Every structure is written in C-alpha cells, then in structure tokens.
Amino acid sequence: MARIRFDFGLLTLDATLLDGPTAAAVLEALPFTASVLTWGDEVYFEVPVRAERDPQARAVVVPGEIAYWPEGPAIVIGFGRTPISQDGETRLAAPCNLFARAEDDVRTLASVKAGARVTVIRLD
C-alpha cells in the first residue's frame, strides 16, 4: 500500500494508507498544505478531498488510526482524550472514515499547536 508523510515542520508522521475509496481520494489530492487546528488531544486540518462517509465510519478510534471527517472535510488524527472522550477513549467529534495507519507514535503530535502548517506528501 502507498505511504504518506505529514510534515508539521518540527516533526513528521509517516502513515500507510488502507485499501478503500477514502485513501484513494486522499492520495489523488496530494500534495497539499493546510493550517492545523486542535481539539483536546487531536489535530485536524481541512483537505481538498471529497469522500462519502463509509458505512463502517466511527467516532471512537485507537491512537494511530488516521481518519477523514467528511463534513469538514478534514483529516483528523486523535492521539488521546478529546473534550467528549469517556473512560480514557479517543473520541472524535463525529464518525470518520479510517483511511491510514500511523507508522510513528502519534503522541508526538501533542507538541503541534493550532495555526501550525502541515504538508502532506506521498512517500512511495
């Protein structure tokens, strides 16, 4: 499967795309740059991607799962608790399509501040 990189300037996060239409849509839109927003232990940013919500979309994710929020449209990377998390879970604001898996520790994203720039590129 294809690999992508999120370059936040001071750190990078590599990920492997999963098989599916959302991953294909993200790959087709690369490269792109966006401004990061944060919400608890989550970073998200608008993307030039349009994809329908998958039937298996979900709001509770495991840190390391990278999601696409159709209503944003945005890429969402949760790495811990958000304001609506319960019992230590990582809960996104709405059900999202899982389209990639981080190869690196997503907890490093705690150092990324709102307003930072992220560039997303294809690695292979």
Backbone as CSV, one residue per row, in Angstrom:
resi,resn,N_x,N_y,N_z,CA_x,CA_y,CA_z,C_x,C_y,C_z
1,MET,0.833,-1.187,0.000,0.000,0.000,0.000,0.877,1.249,0.000
2,ALA,0.319,2.321,-0.458,1.054,3.584,-0.534,1.300,4.143,0.864
3,ARG,2.342,4.957,0.953,2.700,5.607,2.207,2.675,7.111,2.000
4,ILE,2.293,7.826,3.082,2.268,9.284,3.038,3.007,9.838,4.248
5,ARG,3.350,11.120,4.157,4.028,11.808,5.266,3.279,13.100,5.581
6,PHE,3.064,13.294,6.877,2.538,14.554,7.392,3.737,15.310,7.943
7,ASP,4.075,16.444,7.349,5.228,17.236,7.781,4.713,18.477,8.505
8,PHE,4.878,18.489,9.832,4.407,19.593,10.663,5.511,20.618,10.927
9,GLY,6.603,20.533,10.196,7.708,21.476,10.380,8.718,20.939,11.381
10,LEU,8.355,20.902,12.656,9.273,20.411,13.678,9.254,18.897,13.807
11,LEU,8.234,18.246,13.253,8.172,16.791,13.306,7.405,16.275,12.105
12,THR,7.640,15.004,11.801,6.913,14.351,10.718,6.242,13.099,11.261
13,LEU,5.193,12.685,10.577,4.467,11.468,10.913,4.225,10.730,9.612
14,ASP,4.729,9.506,9.519,4.519,8.691,8.329,3.364,7.739,8.567
15,ALA,2.643,7.418,7.490,1.487,6.541,7.609,1.358,5.672,6.365
16,THR,0.750,4.518,6.552,0.439,3.608,5.460,-1.048,3.703,5.175
17,LEU,-1.383,3.904,3.906,-2.789,4.000,3.526,-3.439,2.625,3.563
18,LEU,-4.704,2.606,3.948,-5.508,1.394,3.916,-6.170,1.304,2.552
19,ASP,-6.699,0.171,2.235,-7.379,-0.008,0.962,-8.791,0.565,1.067
20,GLY,-9.174,1.429,0.151,-10.531,1.957,0.166,-10.649,3.263,-0.588
21,PRO,-11.884,3.707,-0.812,-12.103,4.917,-1.606,-11.600,6.200,-0.941
22,THR,-11.649,6.273,0.379,-11.161,7.496,1.043,-9.658,7.618,0.878
23,ALA,-8.938,6.528,1.082,-7.482,6.553,0.894,-7.132,6.930,-0.537
24,ALA,-7.873,6.395,-1.498,-7.623,6.720,-2.903,-7.867,8.207,-3.171
25,ALA,-8.904,8.768,-2.571,-9.204,10.190,-2.766,-8.123,11.072,-2.151
26,VAL,-7.625,10.694,-0.971,-6.545,11.460,-0.337,-5.294,11.390,-1.206
27,LEU,-4.944,10.204,-1.654,-3.750,10.020,-2.483,-3.825,10.860,-3.752
28,GLU,-4.996,10.903,-4.365,-5.175,11.677,-5.599,-5.000,13.176,-5.373
29,ALA,-5.337,13.658,-4.181,-5.258,15.097,-3.876,-3.849,15.561,-3.503
30,LEU,-2.938,14.646,-3.228,-1.591,15.023,-2.781,-0.795,15.697,-3.883
31,PRO,0.132,16.580,-3.518,0.417,17.094,-2.175,-0.500,18.274,-1.848
32,PHE,-0.647,18.555,-0.559,-1.384,19.735,-0.131,-0.858,20.218,1.210
33,THR,-1.118,21.485,1.487,-0.694,22.122,2.737,-1.924,22.735,3.388
34,ALA,-1.965,22.690,4.725,-3.114,23.211,5.459,-2.669,23.801,6.789
35,SER,-3.580,24.499,7.419,-3.355,25.061,8.742,-4.008,24.135,9.771
36,VAL,-3.267,23.803,10.807,-3.711,22.843,11.817,-4.615,23.506,12.857
37,LEU,-5.628,22.770,13.257,-6.468,23.118,14.393,-6.317,22.002,15.417
38,THR,-6.599,22.298,16.678,-6.516,21.270,17.716,-7.821,21.244,18.499
39,TRP,-8.099,20.059,19.078,-9.287,19.864,19.909,-8.935,18.783,20.916
40,GLY,-8.571,19.193,22.113,-8.058,18.217,23.074,-6.796,17.589,22.502
41,ASP,-6.679,16.277,22.632,-5.530,15.555,22.078,-5.852,15.068,20.669
42,GLU,-6.127,16.024,19.808,-6.451,15.754,18.413,-5.953,16.919,17.575
43,VAL,-5.377,16.603,16.420,-5.083,17.625,15.421,-5.958,17.328,14.212
44,TYR,-6.411,18.385,13.567,-7.192,18.197,12.351,-6.953,19.390,11.437
45,PHE,-7.206,19.178,10.157,-6.976,20.238,9.184,-7.784,19.954,7.925
46,GLU,-8.248,21.061,7.316,-9.027,20.960,6.085,-8.186,20.373,4.968
47,VAL,-8.855,19.596,4.109,-8.178,18.974,2.970,-9.018,19.123,1.707
48,PRO,-8.355,19.155,0.544,-9.072,19.277,-0.728,-9.548,17.900,-1.208
49,VAL,-10.284,17.205,-0.354,-10.736,15.839,-0.636,-12.241,15.793,-0.423
50,ARG,-12.929,15.061,-1.286,-14.358,14.832,-1.111,-14.583,13.322,-1.142
51,ALA,-15.129,12.799,-0.058,-15.453,11.372,0.014,-16.691,11.221,0.895
52,GLU,-17.515,10.273,0.561,-18.712,9.987,1.337,-18.324,9.275,2.633
53,ARG,-19.189,9.388,3.632,-18.955,8.657,4.885,-19.100,7.162,4.612
54,ASP,-18.094,6.396,5.056,-18.131,4.939,4.926,-19.169,4.353,5.881
55,PRO,-19.774,3.238,5.516,-20.705,2.578,6.439,-20.039,2.173,7.755
56,GLN,-18.742,1.891,7.719,-18.018,1.488,8.930,-17.312,2.652,9.634
57,ALA,-17.654,3.886,9.265,-17.073,5.071,9.920,-17.390,5.021,11.406
58,ARG,-16.454,5.544,12.211,-16.681,5.554,13.655,-16.035,6.761,14.295
59,ALA,-16.533,7.093,15.485,-16.018,8.239,16.223,-14.939,7.840,17.220
60,VAL,-15.018,6.635,17.777,-14.005,6.178,18.731,-12.906,5.474,17.936
61,VAL,-11.682,5.985,18.091,-10.542,5.443,17.357,-9.451,5.021,18.332
62,VAL,-8.536,4.243,17.813,-7.339,3.863,18.551,-6.236,4.816,18.095
63,PRO,-5.492,5.439,19.017,-4.398,6.298,18.576,-3.515,5.566,17.562
64,GLY,-3.270,6.251,16.465,-2.519,5.653,15.361,-3.399,5.478,14.134
65,GLU,-4.727,5.403,14.352,-5.643,5.356,13.220,-5.848,6.786,12.726
66,ILE,-5.743,6.978,11.428,-5.888,8.309,10.842,-7.199,8.340,10.080
67,ALA,-7.974,9.392,10.321,-9.340,9.437,9.825,-9.603,10.643,8.938
68,TYR,-10.667,10.520,8.178,-11.171,11.591,7.322,-12.580,11.929,7.792
69,TRP,-12.816,13.203,8.060,-14.115,13.698,8.503,-14.826,14.298,7.292
70,PRO,-15.843,13.602,6.749,-16.493,14.080,5.526,-17.104,15.477,5.638
71,GLU,-17.639,15.819,6.802,-18.280,17.118,6.940,-17.289,18.269,6.988
72,GLY,-16.013,17.997,7.267,-15.012,19.057,7.383,-14.836,19.857,6.103
73,PRO,-14.439,19.262,5.042,-13.759,17.980,5.023,-12.357,18.149,5.624
74,ALA,-11.984,17.186,6.448,-10.720,17.324,7.172,-10.105,15.961,7.472
75,ILE,-8.799,15.965,7.627,-8.087,14.815,8.181,-8.011,15.038,9.678
76,VAL,-8.274,13.970,10.417,-8.318,14.021,11.874,-7.368,12.965,12.429
77,ILE,-6.487,13.392,13.333,-5.569,12.453,13.979,-5.719,12.614,15.486
78,GLY,-6.400,11.656,16.095,-6.566,11.656,17.541,-5.432,10.895,18.193
79,PHE,-4.894,11.446,19.261,-3.781,10.779,19.939,-4.006,10.666,21.440
80,GLY,-5.212,10.963,21.890,-5.548,10.895,23.313,-6.968,11.368,23.519
81,ARG,-7.220,11.930,24.676,-8.576,12.365,25.021,-8.970,13.658,24.309
82,THR,-10.240,13.722,23.930,-10.832,14.951,23.405,-11.869,15.417,24.430
83,PRO,-12.441,16.602,24.258,-13.422,17.085,25.236,-14.636,16.169,25.430
84,ILE,-14.933,15.279,24.478,-16.084,14.385,24.636,-15.693,12.932,24.899
85,SER,-14.416,12.670,25.135,-13.972,11.302,25.435,-14.570,10.821,26.748
86,GLN,-14.772,9.518,26.815,-15.261,8.878,28.035,-14.315,7.740,28.389
87,ASP,-14.002,7.605,29.668,-13.222,6.466,30.158,-11.901,6.256,29.422
88,GLY,-11.189,7.318,29.118,-9.863,7.188,28.521,-9.835,6.914,27.034
89,GLU,-10.983,6.879,26.373,-11.020,6.609,24.939,-10.580,7.839,24.145
90,THR,-10.309,7.631,22.868,-10.072,8.731,21.938,-11.323,8.839,21.084
91,ARG,-12.136,9.866,21.355,-13.417,10.035,20.656,-13.361,11.297,19.807
92,LEU,-13.555,11.122,18.507,-13.609,12.239,17.575,-14.984,12.887,17.655
93,ALA,-15.134,14.064,17.093,-16.386,14.820,17.180,-17.538,14.144,16.450
94,ALA,-17.235,13.344,15.434,-18.267,12.690,14.625,-17.662,11.429,14.009
95,PRO,-18.495,10.535,13.512,-17.948,9.359,12.829,-17.093,9.771,11.633
96,CYS,-15.955,9.126,11.506,-14.999,9.437,10.446,-14.569,8.156,9.742
97,ASN,-14.113,8.315,8.497,-13.594,7.197,7.717,-12.144,6.950,8.101
98,LEU,-11.813,5.741,8.490,-10.411,5.414,8.746,-9.772,5.113,7.398
99,PHE,-8.650,5.795,7.104,-8.029,5.602,5.796,-6.536,5.321,5.857
100,ALA,-5.922,5.441,7.027,-4.480,5.202,7.133,-4.131,4.797,8.557
101,ARG,-2.934,4.243,8.692,-2.405,3.836,9.990,-1.024,4.459,10.150
102,ALA,-0.833,5.189,11.257,0.456,5.840,11.518,1.541,4.798,11.749
103,GLU,2.716,5.067,11.238,3.879,4.206,11.462,4.671,4.682,12.674
104,ASP,4.422,5.913,13.088,5.151,6.528,14.184,4.202,6.746,15.362
105,ASP,4.742,7.136,16.488,3.955,7.379,17.694,3.203,8.697,17.551
106,VAL,1.880,8.631,17.459,1.072,9.835,17.260,1.069,10.750,18.482
107,ARG,1.488,10.258,19.640,1.522,11.112,20.829,2.505,12.266,20.676
108,THR,3.436,12.170,19.725,4.357,13.283,19.480,3.605,14.513,18.972
109,LEU,2.380,14.309,18.471,1.588,15.429,17.963,1.137,16.376,19.068
110,ALA,1.333,16.004,20.315,0.979,16.887,21.432,1.736,18.210,21.352
111,SER,2.882,18.218,20.687,3.674,19.447,20.580,3.213,20.349,19.428
112,VAL,2.303,19.881,18.584,1.809,20.672,17.449,0.740,21.636,17.947
113,LYS,0.916,22.888,17.648,-0.008,23.942,18.101,-0.950,24.371,16.984
114,ALA,-2.119,24.851,17.372,-3.074,25.399,16.402,-2.387,26.507,15.606
115,GLY,-2.623,26.522,14.322,-2.010,27.510,13.444,-0.754,27.004,12.755
116,ALA,-0.188,25.909,13.238,0.975,25.313,12.569,0.564,24.897,11.158
117,ARG,1.529,24.810,10.286,1.266,24.373,8.916,1.653,22.906,8.791
118,VAL,0.868,22.160,8.025,1.178,20.766,7.738,1.165,20.583,6.235
119,THR,2.146,19.872,5.736,2.194,19.497,4.326,2.097,17.986,4.256
120,VAL,1.233,17.497,3.394,1.033,16.054,3.237,1.527,15.661,1.855
121,ILE,2.433,14.675,1.821,3.032,14.229,0.565,2.993,12.712,0.471
122,ARG,3.144,12.216,-0.733,3.262,10.773,-0.961,4.727,10.392,-0.797
123,LEU,4.973,9.270,-0.124,6.346,8.807,0.057,6.766,7.814,-1.019
124,ASP,5.864,6.986,-1.459,6.227,5.989,-2.479,5.088,5.733,-3.435
